[in-house]
Amino acid sequence: MKAAFIKKYGNDEVMHVGDLPKPQVGPHDVLIQIKAASINPIDFKIKAGLLKFLRKNSFPLILGHDLSGEIVKIGDQVTKFKKGDLVFTRPSSTGTFAEYIAVSEDEVALKPANISFEEAASLPLVGLTAWQAFESANLHAGQRVLIQAGAGGVGSFAIQLAKVRGAEVWTTTSEKNIDFVKSLGADHVINYKKEKVWDVLKGMDLVFDTLGGDDLYKIYPVVKKGGWIVSISGSPDQKTARDMELGAMKTFVLGVVGLKANLLAMARGIHYKFLFMKPEAQQLNQIRILVEQGKIRPVIDSVFQLADIQKGLEHSMAGRARGKIIVKIAD
Ligand SMILES: NC(=O)c1ccc[n+]([C@@H]2O[C@H](COP(=O)([O-])OP(=O)(O)OC[C@H]3O[C@@H](n4cnc5c(N)ncnc54)[C@H](OP(=O)(O)O)[C@@H]3O)[C@@H](O)[C@H]2O)c1
């Protein structure tokens, strides 16, 4: 099958597009013919070797973390799906930049019926990330949430989901995306190039931090006592390591890495959580329903062919995507 893969880690390593063996199908797996996948920043981070500490990979390594497609074969013990089902998923392994992938049936959900394969492929990773962030902090009606980088893949989904949950939404973006984030439902928009969010905002129940670094450490005063910061780009910590069952040594190291974020939270009487999104088919089903009800719409920035995936990855690295970058794999 055709696949896009790397042979080693490195910033200079380019994506190879070539033939690799079709995956084996285990008894609980479905074999999916992939129609479309989406590009996420995690793809270029893995390519550069930045996640080596958290995940062991072997080469050649097919990148890609979510997809939509058609089930073309099922394992002996599969009960939930049949050949011909149209699905979307964020599998627990990488490998969606390819014509086929075998995925445990427990990680798969039927794709929303009212959208295209390209649109469906845009949803799993960012949708589950926003879903799990809001579940962690129990975001509910009447609360105030700040979503950093509202125009990005995660942000454009998160704004819509926060509105579904009845929250009042603040978001940050540059000038050119202000109308766009408003069209997704943002109630208040801060142009981060003109104003620092920590200078103009306070009393938030939740900050959803998609930026990390100094932007994370400076955001604490924006959150009210008892509120939450859920970060997907900041410091993983001891809890992350325990959740991922990384063993004693790595748990100790991440404990040190995440210390500052946790101490700042303790000092201000707020909760801090680093979230590493997990595959979850039940949540994908909920997302499917919201999309079919028209409450959430996919947002596509651009579509690349598999042969041009390197260009797609470079576009993602530039950090200016409005919504999701898609890789089209089959008609
Ligand atoms: N831990 C997890 O499980 C998890 C899951 C998903 C994603 N992530 C991480 O979350 C981050 C965001 O992912 P993504 O897919 O949303 O990225 P993305 O789609 O590449 O984000 C691009 C967007 O970021 C905006 N942006 C850039 N700098 C900004 C700033 N300083 N303030 C406000 N907006 C800014 C840009 O808007 P403008 O052009 O208007 O600047 C652009 O629309 C990445 O680091 C990713 O690796 C982590």
The ligand as a Gaussian input file, in Angstrom:
#p B3LYP/6-31G(d) Opt

LIG

0 1
 N       -1.733000      17.322000      24.389000
 C       -2.556000      16.937000      23.422000
 O       -3.204000      15.888000      23.508000
 C       -2.700000      17.791000      22.196000
 C       -3.731000      17.537000      21.295000
 C       -3.892000      18.394000      20.193000
 C       -3.008000      19.458000      20.005000
 N       -2.007000      19.638000      20.903000
 C       -1.096000      20.785000      20.739000
 O       -1.875000      21.978000      20.809000
 C       -1.283000      22.980000      20.003000
 C       -2.337000      23.578000      19.079000
 O       -2.724000      22.603000      18.140000
 P       -3.572000      23.013000      16.849000
 O       -3.819000      21.774000      16.070000
 O       -4.730000      23.850000      17.225000
 O       -2.492000      23.939000      16.100000
 P       -2.649000      24.765000      14.753000
 O       -3.945000      24.426000      14.096000
 O       -1.396000      24.598000      13.980000
 O       -2.715000      26.281000      15.284000
 C       -2.602000      27.289000      14.330000
 C       -3.342000      28.524000      14.841000
 O       -2.665000      29.051000      15.984000
 C       -2.915000      30.444000      16.013000
 N       -1.866000      31.074000      16.816000
 C       -0.521000      30.955000      16.664000
 N        0.124000      31.653000      17.631000
 C       -0.838000      32.214000      18.406000
 C       -0.821000      33.025000      19.572000
 N        0.334000      33.411000      20.149000
 N       -2.000000      33.409000      20.123000
 C       -3.167000      33.022000      19.580000
 N       -3.258000      32.246000      18.455000
 C       -2.107000      31.850000      17.888000
 C       -2.889000      30.866000      14.563000
 O       -3.762000      31.954000      14.404000
 P       -3.206000      33.353000      13.790000
 O       -2.779000      33.003000      12.371000
 O       -4.392000      34.238000      13.890000
 O       -2.048000      33.734000      14.654000
 C       -3.408000      29.619000      13.819000
 O       -4.766000      29.767000      13.445000
 C       -0.101000      22.314000      19.295000
 O        1.059000      22.595000      20.025000
 C       -0.416000      20.836000      19.402000
 O        0.727000      20.008000      19.360000
 C       -1.825000      18.834000      21.984000

